[in-house]
Amino acid sequence: MKTFKIIATLLLIAFTSGIASAQVVKKDGNDRKKKDDGGVTITDRQQAFYEVKTPSDADLQWMKVIYRQLDLTVGKNPALYYPEEPNEDGQSLFFIIMRLLANDQISAYEYLDGREMFTDEYKIKVGEMLDRFHVMYSEAKGSNEKHPKYDIEDADIPGNEILTYYIIERWEFDTRSNQMKSRVEAICPVLHRTDEFGGEAIKYPMFWVKLNDIRPYIANQYVFTDDDNNLSRYSLDDFFKLGMYDGEIYKTKNLRNLSLRQMFPEDEPYKHAQDSIENRLQAFNKDLWVPTREELQERAKAAKEKALEEGESEGGEEVNNEENKDADKSVRTTKRGAKTKEKVEKERKRENRIKQRKAKIKSKTSGGNAATRSVRNRKK
């Protein structure tokens, strides 16, 4: 009997341990990890942390989509170009993007010249894109039809030919914060390539990538933004988030899908249109608020100085301080308001006319009396 109990107990223990070993522990989706070539581990939680949330349409009262082109030879933009090949300082933005695409870690979208749609329908196939731009590659280990991966040598990545980037900026007025905010939505590398006959390089926009998709990776890549300070203080993510780039507007979203150059073929109107859009965007946030007393005083002072400068340039001579004081004294305010310069000038002319008339009358009177006295003296 005791033997039977011992056998039953052993069978029960074995059965229980078998069930426990057969259980599968399901991990939280936030703990899934992605690893890039640089050895940086990115979790879904980190991806959500770096992602800039898009405000809902209900919170927006105004929005404008701006297209800019960043010349990588101007201003601080070379920080996106160098180093030309990966080294101990890191790698350029284009190298990071190409590695992520080759490892199937991010998606790229077709360049539609103003009609961009970041949906699954417009995702590009990386292999076809590499063939189109003649980039050498081979299939990587673990590649399959659903998730293709590619091995690309550093020398085969045309990073030295990426001399321009297109970016899409969204300027939005958010009612929750009552502020105008701008954010970069997507970026497009532009290939500058000459044909076999040489000549001027032709621009080939390659594809669009959403900045939110690459943010966790570029946040770990620090760049030089100043030749005088060799300390890398800003990451590529900071570079876009803080608007440290220099880019000129070449298009705004419109019904006819026309660029500014198509609307304004001449250089002067084209430049004027660019400056006008830029000034309106910068002044939009200021125009939302009532100016303070100090701001109003500064504006009045600036307007007065401008009027004095215009008066000096028209007269050809500088205005005397004493004359200005006399002019200010002559202008007296009434209950209805201050007298204008025209009224003051009319009063002066009137006073001059009255003085001239009195002088004429006095001269006539004095002259007549002298003639009468001379006649009387002769008669005597």
Residue frames relative to the residue before (quaternion, step in Angstrom):
aa qw qx qy qz dx dy dz
M 1.0000 0.0000 0.0000 0.0000 0.00 0.00 0.00
K 0.6564 0.5027 -0.3079 0.4708 3.53 0.99 -0.92
T 0.6254 0.5416 -0.3378 0.4489 3.55 1.04 -0.78
F 0.6372 0.5321 -0.3203 0.4563 3.60 1.00 -0.84
K 0.6575 0.5104 -0.3128 0.4575 3.59 0.95 -0.85
I 0.6449 0.5236 -0.3216 0.4545 3.55 1.00 -0.84
I 0.6533 0.5097 -0.3115 0.4651 3.59 0.99 -0.90
A 0.6551 0.5153 -0.3124 0.4558 3.59 0.96 -0.87
T 0.6476 0.5207 -0.3197 0.4552 3.56 0.99 -0.81
L 0.6535 0.5151 -0.3083 0.4609 3.59 0.97 -0.87
L 0.6471 0.5137 -0.3162 0.4662 3.60 1.01 -0.84
L 0.6496 0.5198 -0.3210 0.4526 3.58 1.00 -0.82
I 0.6493 0.5120 -0.3113 0.4683 3.59 0.99 -0.82
A 0.6599 0.5087 -0.3068 0.4600 3.58 0.95 -0.86
F 0.6517 0.5181 -0.3114 0.4581 3.58 0.99 -0.83
T 0.6624 0.5108 -0.3014 0.4577 3.59 0.97 -0.87
S 0.6701 0.4881 -0.3025 0.4703 3.60 0.93 -0.84
G 0.6137 0.5501 -0.3459 0.4485 3.60 1.12 -0.64
I 0.6519 0.5035 -0.3138 0.4723 3.58 1.01 -0.83
A 0.6525 0.5270 -0.3138 0.4451 3.57 0.99 -0.87
S 0.6826 0.4798 -0.2924 0.4672 3.56 0.99 -0.83
A 0.6523 0.5223 -0.3153 0.4496 3.58 1.17 -0.55
Q 0.5488 0.6162 -0.4081 0.3907 3.62 1.19 -0.29
V 0.2702 -0.7519 0.5851 0.1388 3.55 -1.09 0.83
V 0.2807 -0.7502 0.5772 0.1588 3.56 -0.83 1.01
K 0.2292 -0.7875 0.5627 0.1037 3.56 -0.62 1.18
K 0.2961 -0.7690 0.5433 0.1606 3.58 -0.72 1.08
D 0.5656 -0.5847 0.4642 0.3505 3.48 -1.21 0.58
G 0.5582 -0.6345 0.4225 0.3276 3.56 -1.01 0.84
N 0.6166 0.5683 -0.3502 0.4173 3.57 1.15 -0.55
D 0.6791 0.4940 -0.2928 0.4572 3.60 1.22 -0.34
R 0.4361 0.6812 -0.4791 0.3410 3.58 1.23 0.10
K 0.2379 -0.8050 0.5363 0.0879 3.54 -0.97 0.90
K 0.1254 -0.7449 0.6509 0.0761 3.50 -1.23 0.68
K 0.1209 -0.8105 0.5721 0.0340 3.54 -0.88 0.90
D 0.2366 -0.7753 0.5690 0.1381 3.56 -0.84 0.97
D 0.7416 -0.4291 0.2827 0.4313 3.55 -1.33 0.06
G 0.6610 0.5227 -0.3118 0.4390 3.55 1.12 -0.60
G 0.5537 -0.6338 0.3854 0.3784 3.57 1.24 0.05
V 0.4916 0.6525 -0.4352 0.3784 3.60 1.28 0.19
T 0.2474 -0.7760 0.5668 0.1239 3.55 -0.72 1.09
I 0.0863 -0.7980 0.5965 -0.0042 3.55 -0.74 1.14
T 0.1744 -0.7756 0.6000 0.0898 3.57 -0.73 1.05
D 0.6490 -0.5067 0.3891 0.4131 3.54 -1.29 0.26
R 0.6090 0.5485 -0.3549 0.4498 3.55 1.12 -0.60
Q 0.6454 0.4983 -0.3154 0.4854 3.59 1.03 -0.74
Q 0.6099 0.5512 -0.3463 0.4519 3.55 1.05 -0.78
A 0.6767 0.4808 -0.2883 0.4773 3.58 0.93 -0.88
F 0.6219 0.5535 -0.3429 0.4351 3.58 1.09 -0.69
Y 0.7295 0.4224 -0.2420 0.4805 3.60 0.90 -0.88
E 0.5746 0.6163 -0.3883 0.3731 3.58 1.10 -0.50
V 0.3232 -0.7249 0.5792 0.1857 3.55 -1.00 0.92
K 0.3870 -0.7526 0.4875 0.2148 3.54 -0.57 1.19
T 0.3592 -0.7216 0.5551 0.2053 3.54 -0.99 0.90
P 0.3985 -0.7202 0.5025 0.2645 3.63 -0.68 0.99
S 0.5158 -0.6408 0.4725 0.3165 3.55 -1.13 0.66
D 0.6395 -0.5429 0.3835 0.3862 3.56 -1.23 0.47
A 0.6061 0.5752 -0.3572 0.4174 3.58 1.13 -0.60
D 0.7003 0.4584 -0.2644 0.4792 3.60 1.15 -0.59
L 0.6537 0.5145 -0.3108 0.4598 3.59 1.24 -0.21
Q 0.1849 -0.7750 0.5962 0.0988 3.54 -1.07 0.84
W 0.7899 0.0533 0.0006 0.6110 3.58 1.23 -0.48
M 0.0701 0.7948 -0.5976 0.0790 3.56 -1.02 0.81
K 0.0093 -0.7847 0.6198 -0.0059 3.57 -1.08 0.76
V 0.2634 -0.7588 0.5818 0.1277 3.55 -0.97 0.96
I 0.0944 -0.8062 0.5839 -0.0153 3.55 -0.72 1.18
Y 0.1917 -0.7521 0.6202 0.1138 3.57 -1.03 0.86
R 0.0431 -0.7964 0.6033 -0.0056 3.57 -0.84 1.03
Q 0.2196 -0.7340 0.6189 0.1735 3.53 -1.28 0.41
L 0.2270 -0.7817 0.5742 0.0878 3.53 -0.86 1.08
D 0.2296 -0.7573 0.6014 0.1101 3.55 -0.60 1.18
L 0.3389 -0.7958 0.4708 0.1742 3.59 -0.49 1.19
T 0.6248 0.5045 -0.3538 0.4796 3.59 1.26 0.23
V 0.6692 0.5006 -0.2698 0.4783 3.60 1.31 -0.03
G 0.8660 0.1136 -0.0734 0.4814 3.55 -1.15 0.73
K 0.7800 -0.2809 0.2504 0.5000 3.56 -0.91 -1.01
N 0.4265 0.7472 -0.4323 0.2702 3.59 1.27 -0.06
P 0.5631 0.6030 -0.4171 0.3812 3.68 1.01 -0.46
A 0.5105 0.6368 -0.4281 0.3881 3.62 1.20 -0.26
L 0.6511 0.5008 -0.3144 0.4758 3.60 1.21 -0.45
Y 0.6845 0.5099 -0.2729 0.4438 3.59 1.19 -0.50
Y 0.7608 0.3641 -0.1886 0.5031 3.56 0.91 -0.93
P 0.5513 -0.1815 -0.8141 -0.0181 1.54 -2.16 1.28
E 0.5925 -0.5977 0.4051 0.3572 3.56 -1.10 0.70
E 0.7709 0.0930 -0.0615 0.6271 3.58 1.13 -0.66
P 0.6158 -0.5773 0.3736 0.3847 3.61 -1.03 0.70
N 0.0737 0.7749 -0.6243 0.0656 3.57 -1.04 0.86
E 0.7799 -0.3388 0.2249 0.4759 3.57 -1.22 -0.32
D 0.6331 0.5284 -0.3326 0.4576 3.59 1.23 -0.40
G 0.6746 -0.4615 0.3044 0.4892 3.58 1.24 -0.23
Q 0.4471 -0.6589 0.5208 0.3077 3.56 -1.14 -0.66
S 0.5861 -0.6026 0.4168 0.3458 3.53 -1.22 0.52
L 0.6975 -0.4782 0.3371 0.4138 3.53 -1.31 0.30
F 0.6658 0.5111 -0.3185 0.4405 3.60 0.91 -0.85
F 0.6237 0.5289 -0.3431 0.4622 3.61 1.02 -0.70
I 0.6367 0.5243 -0.3266 0.4616 3.58 0.99 -0.82
I 0.6686 0.5023 -0.3026 0.4573 3.58 0.89 -0.94
M 0.6768 0.4979 -0.3035 0.4494 3.59 0.87 -0.91
R 0.6401 0.5152 -0.3311 0.4640 3.61 1.00 -0.75
L 0.6588 0.5063 -0.3104 0.4618 3.58 0.96 -0.83
L 0.6523 0.4961 -0.3158 0.4783 3.59 1.02 -0.76
A 0.6598 0.5179 -0.3110 0.4469 3.59 0.93 -0.88
N 0.7184 0.4195 -0.2403 0.5002 3.61 1.10 -0.69
D 0.4342 -0.7218 0.4417 0.3089 3.60 1.32 0.16
Q 0.3891 0.7308 -0.4725 0.3020 3.59 0.99 0.85
I 0.7699 0.1469 -0.1052 0.6121 3.58 1.23 -0.41
S 0.4021 -0.6899 0.5463 0.2528 3.55 -1.34 0.21
A 0.2015 -0.7456 0.6221 0.1287 3.56 -1.22 0.58
Y 0.2487 -0.7857 0.5587 0.0930 3.55 -1.15 0.69
E 0.6273 -0.5778 0.3813 0.3568 3.53 -1.17 0.65
Y 0.4015 -0.6630 0.5773 0.2568 3.51 -1.22 0.65
L 0.0433 -0.8367 0.5450 -0.0318 3.58 -0.48 1.23
D 0.4488 -0.7341 0.4298 0.2737 3.60 1.25 0.36
G 0.8375 -0.1848 0.0574 0.5110 3.55 0.54 1.21
R 0.7131 0.3882 -0.2502 0.5275 3.59 1.24 -0.20
E 0.1801 0.8393 -0.4990 0.1190 3.57 1.14 0.62
M 0.0363 -0.7644 0.6436 -0.0120 3.53 -1.06 0.93
F 0.1777 -0.8084 0.5555 0.0793 3.58 -0.50 1.18
T 0.3590 0.7001 -0.5189 0.3344 3.52 0.53 1.29
D 0.6994 -0.4728 0.3314 0.4213 3.57 -1.29 0.27
E 0.5961 0.5963 -0.3590 0.4002 3.57 1.10 -0.66
Y 0.7724 0.3465 -0.1704 0.5043 3.58 1.05 -0.74
K 0.3626 0.7076 -0.5191 0.3136 3.59 1.15 0.47
I 0.3436 -0.7415 0.5372 0.2088 3.58 -0.98 0.80
K 0.4211 -0.6443 0.5665 0.2945 3.54 -1.30 0.36
V 0.4689 -0.7254 0.4283 0.2655 3.53 -0.57 1.21
G 0.6372 0.5429 -0.3341 0.4331 3.59 0.94 -0.81
E 0.6630 0.4910 -0.3056 0.4754 3.57 0.95 -0.87
M 0.6312 0.5269 -0.3336 0.4611 3.60 1.03 -0.76
L 0.6546 0.5086 -0.3144 0.4626 3.60 0.96 -0.82
D 0.6447 0.5083 -0.3149 0.4763 3.58 1.03 -0.76
R 0.6468 0.5453 -0.3230 0.4242 3.58 0.95 -0.87
F 0.7760 0.3132 -0.1627 0.5227 3.58 0.99 -0.82
H 0.4827 -0.7245 0.3981 0.2892 3.57 1.28 0.49
V 0.3339 0.7093 -0.5343 0.3160 3.56 0.82 1.06
M 0.3742 -0.7441 0.5123 0.2095 3.58 -0.68 1.12
Y 0.1070 0.7866 -0.5987 0.1065 3.58 -1.01 0.86
S 0.1500 -0.7423 0.6385 0.1372 3.54 -1.39 0.09
E 0.5900 -0.5819 0.4122 0.3786 3.57 -1.18 0.47
A 0.3622 -0.7462 0.5248 0.1914 3.54 -0.95 0.96
K 0.6339 -0.5197 0.4128 0.3971 3.52 -1.30 0.32
G 0.7839 0.2816 -0.2366 0.5003 3.56 -0.93 0.94
S 0.4649 0.6770 -0.4509 0.3495 3.59 1.25 0.12
N 0.0219 0.7750 -0.6314 0.0125 3.56 -1.12 0.72
E 0.7262 -0.4518 0.2892 0.4300 3.53 -1.29 0.16
K 0.6910 0.4747 -0.2782 0.4689 3.58 0.99 -0.81
H 0.7924 0.1255 -0.0430 0.5954 3.59 1.00 -0.82
P 0.0543 -0.8309 0.5536 0.0146 3.61 0.26 1.23
K 0.0822 -0.7773 0.6230 0.0305 3.54 -1.12 0.79
Y 0.1797 -0.8080 0.5595 0.0428 3.53 -1.09 0.76
D 0.2920 -0.7069 0.6178 0.1826 3.53 -1.25 0.65
I 0.0026 0.7941 -0.6056 0.0519 3.57 -0.73 1.11
E 0.3914 -0.7132 0.5329 0.2329 3.57 -0.80 1.00
D 0.6092 -0.5748 0.4004 0.3717 3.58 -1.11 0.67
A 0.6599 0.5236 -0.3076 0.4425 3.58 0.99 -0.83
D 0.6815 0.4903 -0.2910 0.4589 3.61 1.16 -0.49
I 0.5711 0.5605 -0.3959 0.4505 3.61 1.22 -0.15
P 0.3211 -0.7955 0.4805 0.1822 3.64 -0.49 1.13
G 0.0598 0.8450 -0.5281 0.0594 3.59 0.74 1.03
N 0.6484 0.5325 -0.3254 0.4360 3.61 1.07 -0.66
E 0.6653 0.4906 -0.3011 0.4754 3.60 1.26 -0.28
I 0.5738 0.5465 -0.3945 0.4653 3.60 1.25 -0.02
L 0.0482 0.8341 -0.5396 0.1036 3.57 -0.06 1.35
T 0.7616 0.2352 -0.1478 0.5855 3.57 1.29 -0.07
Y 0.1104 -0.7412 0.6543 0.1017 3.53 -1.28 0.56
Y 0.2383 -0.7021 0.6446 0.1865 3.53 -1.20 0.64
I 0.0494 -0.7882 0.6122 0.0386 3.56 -1.03 0.75
I 0.2946 -0.7137 0.6070 0.1882 3.54 -1.26 0.54
E 0.1239 -0.7811 0.6111 0.0335 3.53 -0.72 1.16
R 0.1462 -0.7538 0.6333 0.0964 3.54 -1.12 0.73
W 0.1325 -0.7669 0.6265 0.0423 3.55 -0.71 1.19
E 0.0256 0.8296 -0.5488 0.0995 3.55 -0.51 1.23
F 0.2483 -0.7272 0.6186 0.1639 3.54 -1.13 0.77
D 0.1675 -0.8144 0.5545 0.0338 3.52 -0.44 1.32
T 0.3773 -0.7509 0.4988 0.2119 3.59 -0.68 1.11
R 0.5743 0.5920 -0.3941 0.4056 3.62 1.14 -0.37
S 0.7822 0.2695 -0.1448 0.5427 3.57 1.00 -0.80
N 0.3128 -0.7691 0.4930 0.2600 3.59 1.31 -0.22
Q 0.5779 0.5548 -0.3843 0.4589 3.55 0.95 0.92
M 0.4206 -0.6475 0.5713 0.2782 3.47 -1.32 0.49
K 0.0236 -0.8026 0.5955 -0.0264 3.57 -0.78 1.04
S 0.1617 -0.7663 0.6134 0.1018 3.55 -1.16 0.65
R 0.0165 0.7852 -0.6182 0.0318 3.55 -1.09 0.72
V 0.4264 -0.6727 0.5432 0.2658 3.53 -1.18 0.65
E 0.2642 -0.8002 0.5240 0.1237 3.56 -0.66 1.12
A 0.8114 -0.0551 0.0921 0.5746 3.58 0.86 -0.93
I 0.1999 -0.7694 0.5999 0.0910 3.53 -1.29 0.48
C 0.1263 -0.7973 0.5895 0.0278 3.55 -1.04 0.86
P 0.2926 -0.7441 0.5695 0.1909 3.65 -0.65 1.02
V 0.1918 -0.7806 0.5897 0.0782 3.56 -0.98 0.92
L 0.2977 -0.7712 0.5473 0.1302 3.54 -0.72 1.18
H 0.1611 -0.7561 0.6273 0.0941 3.60 -0.91 0.95
R 0.1440 0.8131 -0.5399 0.1632 3.56 -0.31 1.25
T 0.2840 -0.7441 0.5827 0.1618 3.53 -1.02 0.88
D 0.4902 -0.6528 0.4848 0.3139 3.57 -1.16 0.55
E 0.7398 -0.4327 0.2827 0.4308 3.56 -1.29 0.00
F 0.6699 0.4832 -0.2979 0.4786 3.59 1.23 -0.35
G 0.5264 -0.6385 0.4069 0.3868 3.59 1.28 0.05
G 0.4240 0.7079 -0.5074 0.2484 3.55 -1.08 -0.71
E 0.7477 -0.3792 0.2901 0.4616 3.54 -1.30 -0.31
A 0.5163 -0.6580 0.4570 0.3027 3.55 -1.01 0.87
I 0.3053 -0.7310 0.5876 0.1646 3.55 -1.15 0.77
K 0.3810 -0.7292 0.5262 0.2148 3.55 -1.01 0.87
Y 0.0578 -0.7849 0.6169 0.0008 3.56 -0.95 0.99
P 0.2298 -0.7570 0.5935 0.1479 3.64 -0.32 1.15
M 0.3404 -0.8001 0.4675 0.1596 3.58 -0.66 1.14
F 0.7364 -0.2875 0.2594 0.5548 3.61 0.64 -1.10
W 0.4034 -0.6698 0.5584 0.2770 3.54 -1.35 0.16
V 0.0449 -0.7455 0.6620 0.0620 3.55 -1.17 0.66
K 0.4537 -0.6798 0.5058 0.2760 3.56 -1.03 0.81
L 0.4991 -0.6851 0.4406 0.2956 3.54 -0.84 0.97
N 0.5950 0.5730 -0.3680 0.4270 3.60 1.07 -0.62
D 0.6454 0.5407 -0.3277 0.4286 3.60 1.07 -0.71
I 0.7669 0.3594 -0.1998 0.4927 3.60 0.98 -0.76
R 0.4145 0.7505 -0.4489 0.2519 3.62 1.23 -0.15
P 0.6766 0.4918 -0.3393 0.4305 3.66 0.75 -0.84
Y 0.6835 0.4861 -0.2856 0.4637 3.60 1.12 -0.58
I 0.7104 0.4292 -0.2711 0.4875 3.59 0.93 -0.83
A 0.5388 0.6153 -0.4099 0.4038 3.61 1.21 -0.23
N 0.6922 0.4568 -0.2699 0.4892 3.59 1.23 -0.40
Q 0.6397 0.4954 -0.3272 0.4881 3.58 1.30 -0.01
Y 0.1406 -0.8071 0.5717 0.0435 3.58 -0.44 1.26
V 0.1629 -0.8067 0.5673 0.0299 3.54 -1.03 0.88
F 0.4998 -0.6028 0.5272 0.3299 3.53 -1.38 0.34
T 0.0966 -0.7999 0.5903 0.0486 3.56 -0.89 0.91
D 0.7683 0.2165 -0.1232 0.5896 3.58 1.30 -0.12
D 0.4175 -0.7266 0.4908 0.2387 3.58 -0.75 1.07
D 0.6377 0.5384 -0.3344 0.4378 3.59 1.14 -0.51
N 0.7486 0.2675 -0.1679 0.5830 3.57 1.23 -0.47
N 0.2133 -0.8221 0.5194 0.0941 3.58 -0.35 1.23
L 0.5101 0.6203 -0.4360 0.4061 3.58 1.24 0.23
S 0.3386 -0.7408 0.5455 0.1976 3.57 -0.76 1.06
R 0.0451 -0.8468 0.5298 -0.0170 3.56 -0.16 1.27
Y 0.7625 0.3263 -0.1703 0.5321 3.58 1.17 -0.50
S 0.3525 -0.7063 0.5718 0.2234 3.53 -1.13 0.72
L 0.6638 -0.4808 0.3754 0.4328 3.57 -1.29 0.14
D 0.6018 0.5464 -0.3550 0.4618 3.58 1.14 -0.57
D 0.6380 0.5083 -0.3164 0.4842 3.58 1.02 -0.80
F 0.5997 0.5962 -0.3519 0.4015 3.55 1.03 -0.83
F 0.7342 0.3810 -0.2257 0.5147 3.61 0.96 -0.82
K 0.6498 0.5378 -0.3286 0.4250 3.57 0.97 -0.82
L 0.7405 0.3925 -0.2089 0.5039 3.59 1.02 -0.82
G 0.4335 -0.7249 0.4472 0.2942 3.60 1.25 0.03
M 0.2570 0.8053 -0.4966 0.1968 3.59 0.98 0.85
Y 0.5551 0.6246 -0.3816 0.3952 3.60 1.25 -0.16
D 0.3115 -0.6992 0.6086 0.2091 3.54 -1.37 0.36
G 0.1756 0.8025 -0.5473 0.1601 3.56 -0.41 1.19
E 0.3013 -0.7498 0.5606 0.1813 3.55 -0.97 0.84
I 0.4991 -0.6541 0.4856 0.2954 3.56 -1.10 0.76
Y 0.0602 -0.8076 0.5853 0.0382 3.57 -0.81 0.94
K 0.8066 0.0613 -0.0332 0.5870 3.58 1.25 -0.15
T 0.0968 -0.7320 0.6654 0.1096 3.54 -1.29 0.48
K 0.5706 -0.6018 0.4211 0.3675 3.55 -1.07 0.65
N 0.1146 0.7920 -0.5868 0.1236 3.58 -0.80 1.05
L 0.6908 -0.5146 0.3225 0.3925 3.54 -1.26 0.44
R 0.7371 0.4184 -0.2356 0.4754 3.59 0.95 -0.83
N 0.3475 -0.7689 0.4704 0.2582 3.58 1.34 -0.09
L 0.3682 0.7193 -0.4954 0.3188 3.56 0.92 0.99
S 0.4194 -0.6712 0.5463 0.2743 3.55 -1.13 0.65
L 0.6561 -0.5085 0.3694 0.4176 3.58 -1.26 0.27
R 0.6243 0.5398 -0.3398 0.4510 3.59 1.06 -0.68
Q 0.6435 0.5012 -0.3228 0.4801 3.60 1.08 -0.65
M 0.6709 0.4819 -0.2980 0.4784 3.57 1.07 -0.71
F 0.7970 0.1469 -0.0365 0.5848 3.57 1.01 -0.87
P 0.1743 -0.8348 0.5138 0.0932 3.62 0.14 1.23
E 0.6692 0.4914 -0.3073 0.4650 3.61 1.05 -0.69
D 0.6028 -0.6166 0.3809 0.3336 3.55 -1.11 0.77
E 0.6866 0.5060 -0.3041 0.4243 3.59 0.83 -0.94
P 0.6850 0.4434 -0.3068 0.4899 3.68 0.81 -0.82
Y 0.6058 0.5616 -0.3477 0.4434 3.59 1.11 -0.69
K 0.6783 0.4753 -0.2848 0.4825 3.58 0.91 -0.92
H 0.6350 0.5321 -0.3268 0.4549 3.56 1.02 -0.80
A 0.6441 0.5178 -0.3189 0.4640 3.61 1.00 -0.80
Q 0.6362 0.5252 -0.3268 0.4610 3.60 0.98 -0.80
D 0.6816 0.4840 -0.2851 0.4688 3.58 0.88 -0.99
S 0.6369 0.5409 -0.3313 0.4383 3.57 1.00 -0.79
I 0.6621 0.4919 -0.3051 0.4759 3.60 0.92 -0.89
E 0.6546 0.5215 -0.3126 0.4492 3.57 0.94 -0.91
N 0.6783 0.4934 -0.2957 0.4573 3.59 0.89 -0.92
R 0.6473 0.5166 -0.3252 0.4565 3.60 0.98 -0.78
L 0.6485 0.5111 -0.3242 0.4616 3.58 0.99 -0.77
Q 0.6908 0.4799 -0.2839 0.4604 3.57 0.94 -0.88
A 0.7217 0.4442 -0.2470 0.4699 3.59 1.06 -0.76
F 0.4700 0.7054 -0.4390 0.2979 3.59 1.21 -0.32
N 0.6936 0.4839 -0.2830 0.4525 3.58 0.82 -0.97
K 0.6531 0.5146 -0.3192 0.4547 3.61 1.04 -0.73
D 0.6771 0.5145 -0.2977 0.4338 3.58 1.00 -0.80
L 0.5549 0.6267 -0.3927 0.3809 3.59 1.23 -0.21
W 0.7604 0.3809 -0.1727 0.4970 3.58 1.13 -0.64
V 0.5124 -0.6184 0.5008 0.3229 3.56 -1.22 0.64
P 0.4447 -0.7115 0.4623 0.2868 3.64 -0.73 0.94
T 0.5015 -0.6465 0.4912 0.2987 3.55 -1.16 0.65
R 0.6878 -0.4709 0.3467 0.4300 3.56 -1.31 0.20
E 0.6458 0.5257 -0.3206 0.4514 3.58 0.98 -0.83
E 0.6486 0.5124 -0.3171 0.4649 3.59 1.00 -0.82
L 0.6455 0.5136 -0.3226 0.4642 3.58 1.00 -0.80
Q 0.6459 0.5137 -0.3219 0.4640 3.60 1.00 -0.79
E 0.6455 0.5146 -0.3202 0.4648 3.58 1.00 -0.80
R 0.6432 0.5156 -0.3229 0.4650 3.58 1.01 -0.82
A 0.6565 0.5079 -0.3155 0.4599 3.59 0.95 -0.87
K 0.6478 0.5165 -0.3151 0.4629 3.56 0.99 -0.82
A 0.6549 0.5055 -0.3078 0.4699 3.58 0.97 -0.86
A 0.6511 0.5116 -0.3202 0.4603 3.60 0.98 -0.82
K 0.6471 0.5176 -0.3227 0.4574 3.61 1.02 -0.80
E 0.6555 0.5076 -0.3092 0.4660 3.57 0.97 -0.86
K 0.6423 0.5200 -0.3222 0.4618 3.56 1.03 -0.79
A 0.6500 0.5141 -0.3175 0.4608 3.58 0.99 -0.84
L 0.6447 0.5117 -0.3238 0.4665 3.60 1.00 -0.77
E 0.6470 0.5154 -0.3218 0.4607 3.58 0.98 -0.81
E 0.6547 0.5009 -0.3154 0.4701 3.58 0.98 -0.82
G 0.6425 0.5251 -0.3222 0.4557 3.58 1.03 -0.76
E 0.6470 0.5128 -0.3126 0.4699 3.58 1.03 -0.78
S 0.6754 0.4927 -0.3067 0.4549 3.58 0.93 -0.84
E 0.6636 0.4913 -0.3142 0.4686 3.60 1.03 -0.69
G 0.7098 0.4616 -0.2671 0.4602 3.61 0.91 -0.83
G 0.4080 -0.7284 0.4594 0.3032 3.56 1.13 -0.52
E 0.7495 0.2706 -0.1804 0.5766 3.59 1.26 -0.16
E 0.5383 -0.6091 0.4659 0.3495 3.56 -1.20 0.48
V 0.4574 -0.6789 0.5024 0.2782 3.57 -1.06 0.75
N 0.4523 -0.6990 0.4914 0.2558 3.55 -0.92 0.96
N 0.5337 -0.6370 0.4454 0.3332 3.57 -1.01 0.77
E 0.6445 0.5235 -0.3306 0.4486 3.60 1.05 -0.80
E 0.6428 0.5139 -0.3248 0.4661 3.58 0.98 -0.80
N 0.6268 0.5324 -0.3363 0.4588 3.57 1.04 -0.76
K 0.6515 0.5115 -0.3201 0.4598 3.58 1.03 -0.84
D 0.6504 0.5105 -0.3169 0.4647 3.58 0.98 -0.88
A 0.6489 0.5168 -0.3211 0.4569 3.56 1.01 -0.83
D 0.6485 0.5120 -0.3204 0.4633 3.55 1.03 -0.79
K 0.6544 0.5116 -0.3224 0.4540 3.59 1.02 -0.77
S 0.6552 0.5385 -0.3141 0.4267 3.55 1.06 -0.77
V 0.6567 0.4740 -0.3110 0.4973 3.56 1.20 -0.46
R 0.0174 -0.8088 0.5869 -0.0339 3.57 -0.36 1.25
T 0.3892 -0.7296 0.5174 0.2202 3.52 -0.96 0.87
T 0.2026 -0.7449 0.6254 0.1141 3.52 -1.25 0.61
K 0.7073 -0.4328 0.3230 0.4562 3.54 -1.30 0.00
R 0.6872 0.4877 -0.2879 0.4550 3.57 1.05 -0.68
G 0.7195 -0.4035 0.2606 0.5016 3.58 1.21 -0.20
A 0.6700 -0.5030 0.3658 0.4054 3.55 -1.31 0.05
K 0.4926 -0.6433 0.4955 0.3130 3.56 -1.13 0.70
T 0.4256 -0.6960 0.5166 0.2600 3.52 -1.05 0.72
K 0.6705 -0.4966 0.3655 0.4126 3.55 -1.27 0.27
E 0.6224 0.5557 -0.3453 0.4297 3.59 1.05 -0.74
K 0.6543 0.5056 -0.3135 0.4668 3.58 0.97 -0.83
V 0.6410 0.5203 -0.3247 0.4615 3.57 0.96 -0.83
E 0.6582 0.5125 -0.3055 0.4592 3.58 0.96 -0.86
K 0.6363 0.5197 -0.3273 0.4668 3.58 1.03 -0.79
E 0.6555 0.5102 -0.3186 0.4566 3.58 0.94 -0.84
R 0.6356 0.5253 -0.3317 0.4583 3.56 0.99 -0.75
K 0.6594 0.5019 -0.3104 0.4659 3.58 0.91 -0.91
R 0.6412 0.5266 -0.3260 0.4530 3.57 0.99 -0.82
E 0.6538 0.5054 -0.3123 0.4685 3.59 0.95 -0.86
N 0.6400 0.5244 -0.3255 0.4577 3.58 1.02 -0.78
R 0.6463 0.5170 -0.3199 0.4612 3.57 1.01 -0.85
I 0.6468 0.5152 -0.3243 0.4594 3.57 0.98 -0.85
K 0.6474 0.5175 -0.3198 0.4591 3.59 0.96 -0.83
Q 0.6502 0.5192 -0.3188 0.4539 3.59 1.00 -0.86
R 0.6494 0.5152 -0.3217 0.4576 3.60 0.98 -0.83
K 0.6498 0.5132 -0.3200 0.4604 3.59 0.91 -0.86
A 0.6475 0.5221 -0.3237 0.4509 3.58 1.00 -0.80
K 0.6473 0.5171 -0.3204 0.4593 3.59 1.00 -0.82
I 0.6581 0.5085 -0.3145 0.4576 3.54 0.91 -0.93
K 0.6572 0.5195 -0.3079 0.4510 3.58 0.91 -0.87
S 0.6619 0.5065 -0.3086 0.4583 3.57 0.98 -0.87
K 0.6443 0.5144 -0.3265 0.4622 3.60 1.01 -0.77
T 0.6634 0.5175 -0.3059 0.4456 3.53 0.92 -0.93
S 0.6871 0.4732 -0.2902 0.4688 3.55 0.85 -0.91
G 0.6437 0.5251 -0.3225 0.4537 3.61 1.02 -0.69
G 0.6486 0.5230 -0.3085 0.4590 3.65 1.00 -0.83
N 0.6534 0.5167 -0.3163 0.4539 3.59 0.90 -0.82
A 0.6483 0.5188 -0.3198 0.4563 3.58 0.98 -0.77
A 0.6506 0.5112 -0.3167 0.4637 3.62 1.02 -0.81
T 0.6471 0.5164 -0.3270 0.4557 3.61 0.96 -0.83
R 0.6609 0.5111 -0.3181 0.4480 3.58 0.92 -0.83
S 0.6534 0.5166 -0.3282 0.4455 3.61 0.98 -0.73
V 0.6334 0.5282 -0.3278 0.4607 3.61 1.02 -0.75
R 0.6558 0.5192 -0.2992 0.4593 3.56 0.94 -0.92
N 0.6488 0.5207 -0.3174 0.4551 3.57 0.99 -0.78
R 0.6394 0.5258 -0.3295 0.4541 3.59 1.05 -0.73
K 0.6424 0.5265 -0.3276 0.4504 3.58 0.99 -0.87
K 0.6373 0.5200 -0.3338 0.4605 3.55 1.00 -0.69
